[in-house]
Amino acid sequence: MTERNWAGNHVYRASSLARPRTVEELQELVAGAAHVRALGSRHSFTGLADTDGVLVSVADLAAPAEGAVVVDPEARTATVPAGASYGVVAAELERQGWALAALASLPHISVAGAVATGTHGSGDRTPSLSAAVAGMEMVRADGELVRSSRGEEGFDGLVVALGALGVLTRVTLDVESTYPVRQDVYTGLPWSLVEDRFDDLTAVADSVSLFTRFDDRGVLQAWCKSRSADAPADLFGAPRSATTLHMLDGAPTESVTDQSGVPGPWLERLPHFRMELTPSRGAELQSEYLVPRRHAPAAIEALRGLQPSLAPIMQNAEIRTVAADALWLSSSFEQDVVGFHFTWVLDEAAVYAVLPVVEAALLPLGARPHWGKCFVATAVDLAPLYPRWDDFRRLRDELDPQRVFGNAFLDTVLG
């Protein structure tokens, strides 16, 4: 295998990569394999999606009768191919007059991968992308195709499951009527403002992202995405930028979404990056820790104190909010959280040397790592952070007792 992940830091060790074209082919493959892992858009920065058996991509499961985005107007849901990117799904929803409530920073990521890892957008009232899942179709370890719906017993354990319970083929998502969004960027927010008026800051728009280096300059940029047609000329005294900005120094602004303040389609404003262009820089690693909202001030103070250790390897950091959901392994399970996202340089040794220091500061505050990004916490550290941890382990024992979907990464983080 020479296949690598998006960042290029991980070479998959699987024996082969399969791309079944029908669900029946996928069922046969899973039933006959000792170990299988589903491979999405490769945006995980670790061995999460790897295996010593067969990697399987569901991107080609798009036969005409099965691959379309099918909207149920009465239920206000859309059933989509699990292997499709959010960008592709969003474009088709918009064409039909529908929309999702949230998108992640990158529209390039696959629906199945984002859902399985609890990936999110931003907003005080906006839960993770996984929380929009109303139903799933999945191939289990024995090759059986099963369907599950919200409200059924155990469903909240199936959604954010790290690929440990099966291979998703179709996902049903909550949708709403299409809507416009505007994006405005403000610059130069001092730490005193962030600390004194954090709740006011994150409430000024439907989605607020605060970019910082955790140094004395405070928040360098605040990206505010709003369904409102209006936006303030300044953000508590911080001026609105007259030019398009990238959160990374020197990166091409052509890749970011429109910041002019002109309302446009939701799918062209909610992400940070344009679907048709390379997101961010690519040459990077990422980590993120989701801290209970009540502990956000303490987390900011701790990270500011660590700034000298972070600065040599940190390209940028983003602070944003996520609303609570009911999914067992979600980073926002039953609590509103504040995400602290780090874009590191592409240097694994240096990044993994500093992560224990970051986690020593944040995990005692209840921080949960983003499952698809770089962290060093193990099952011993993580179990106390998830009230339904044991329930998930029992569900896994029931659905995959032979660990067909297991791998070394899951052994470490789930035990």
Beta strands, then each sheet from edge to edge (+ up, - down):
strand 1: 16-18
strand 2: 36-38
strand 3: 54-56
strand 4: 70-72
strand 5: 77-81
strand 6: 98-99
strand 7: 133-139
strand 8: 145-149
strand 9: 167-174
strand 10: 176-177
strand 11: 180-189
strand 12: 207-212
strand 13: 219-226
strand 14: 234-235
strand 15: 238-239
strand 16: 264-265
strand 17: 285-292
strand 18: 314-322
strand 19: 337-344
strand 20: 368-369
sheet 1: 1+ 3+ 2+
sheet 2: 4+ 5- 9+ 7- 8+
sheet 3: 6+ 10-
sheet 4: 16+ 11- 13+ 12- 18+ 19- 17+ 20-
sheet 5: 14+ 15-
end
